[in-house]
Amino acid sequence: MRMVKKRAIVKKLPIVETLGCCNVICSDKTGTLTKNEMTVTHIFTSDGLHAEVTGVGYNRFGEVIHDGDIIHGFCNPSISKVVEAGCVCNDAEIRNNSLMGTPTEGALIALSTKMGIEALRHDYIRRAEYPFSSEQKWMAVKCVPRTQPDKQEICFMKGAYEQVIRYCSTYNSKGLTLPLTQQQRELYHQETAYMGSAGLRVIALASGPELGQLTFLGLVGMIDPPRTGVKEAVATLIRSGVAIKMITGDSQETAVAIASRLGFYSKGLQSLSGEDVDTLDIQQLSQIVSKVSVFYRASPRHKLKIVKCLQNNGAVVAMTGDGVNDAVALKAADIGIAMGKTGTDVCKEAADMILVEDDFQTIMSAIEEGKGIYNNIKNFVRFQLSTSIAALTLICLATLMNFPNPLNAMQILWINIIMDGPPAQSLGVEPVDKDVIRKPPRNLKDSILTKNLIIKILLSSIIIVCGTLFVFWRELRDNLITPRDTTMTFTCFVFFDMFNALSSRSQTKSVFEIGLCSNKMFCYAVLGSIMGQLLVIYFPPLQKVFQTESLSLQDLMFLIGLTSSVCIVSEIIKKLERSKDENPKQSSSSSFFLDV
Ligand code: ATP
């Protein structure tokens, strides 16, 4: 199924319905919650210099500014060394302002073009590469200068600060290589935390003769702005009882800063590292998982454990993923969501839903669609059952009361096929009510036929049966069954059907609130059914087949007045229920969802 509004592809139809029950969404940060358009904004060198970087996106427009001066080329060796390492230890390319490679690497290439040193990467021949992985969180390359291939190899490394620093024994101080002291480490650690708490992704850079003997060069902080509309989507989902959890490879400070900015990390909630997830067993993690809204320095393998723990607590979990190793968690989750743009084929295959634009907001639209489809199924069931029960009861009662049959076989067939079919089908395409997203998720175990719905179905059936029998009795007062009597009864039942369909369009809102003509298919179906009925009453060849006769305008007006009662009663019930909902008593099921 294809969701046009926010462009998600849902691969299995039942999953759309499950989406309406989803009460926990575990999402990646980069790309889903944020735009995935990284830009370096801050540089910190190992000898304590700070530089700001202007410009946005993968292009050369922008400057590196230190102490009010524009830094270009190698005019400040400390800054240039940081930028050089980021440029050489890099697989991305920017061509015509478009990026080929990962956004993190693209941001580093854009930085080097702003400094005019992007060509430096071609001055080296790459002899070996240690590729980046989410588990390892660093990347390194071994190179030799192109002009002196016999010279000693030089390693460049970039990655998460705590990983890179493990391979460093010295640091660069104004061109000198000094031993790395505890004091220096603490300074770098503080700076990493400071940049992270501003919501920046921090990359540490180092170079040296070999891994383990590297010289720490500095840090760069890159911004990845949240996607527009995500904050609002998160707020709406949280208000409706859906818990949002972020699983990211970024540091605690960065993850918490982004989560707070997006509104799903606040007092009372915790953050947990990937390492902590490893040390806790399923039982221990299940106990605390409901209070954790941020998992930082986590890798794809942690996702499965998190899904299992949430499911242990009875939650219906939607999990996003893009990598090959996300596939297991996507399969285990109730709703596996793959990224359409950045996702691998394996994860798309394992997922139930693919976000075409990788946008978190689409998940909200999908949940909205899921709830809407479920409501439409409910409306359909309500209409079909009430008219079927009414028709059956009508015939049974007439037989029991020794009345002649109020409807002949052709009329019953006409009601069943032509009158019920199209209006019922059109209830299935009722536009999704905007307010549905604010309703709490449905309990997966709840049956479609709730007690409340059964009462409504029976009430409608009773009104239809009583009204139709009344018309039949009124026409039969001359004790003679004529075509007029059955025409009146038949038309009365058909009109009841139409008004019943009208009131079944929503279980909570009045027909005027949802708009009389908001469902075009419904309008066509009802108009078609009424036209068909008029033909059956007034068109002589059909009159013969259905044994009907023409009714006067007065008769029609009387029938419309009487049959509208089924709609009026239903509207009064909706109003009463709405006013009750305005002073809700917390139901046990919704409090369960809010706890998760
Ligand atoms: P998210 O799930 O939020 O998109 P992620 O889990 O994919 O993020 P990773 O890409 O695994 O996060 O990044 C984790 C850390 O590894 C980052 O905070 C950064 O310090 C470092 N890092 C990211 N990309 C690279 C890269 N290409 N080379 C070296 N280090 C990187």
Boltz pocket constraint, residues with backbone or C-beta under 6 A from the ligand:
constraints:
  - pocket:
      binder: B
      contacts: [[A, 28], [A, 29], [A, 30], [A, 31], [A, 102], [A, 104], [A, 105], [A, 132], [A, 133], [A, 134], [A, 135], [A, 137], [A, 138], [A, 139], [A, 158], [A, 159], [A, 160], [A, 161], [A, 201], [A, 202], [A, 203], [A, 204], [A, 247], [A, 248], [A, 249], [A, 250], [A, 251], [A, 298], [A, 299]]
      max_distance: 6.0
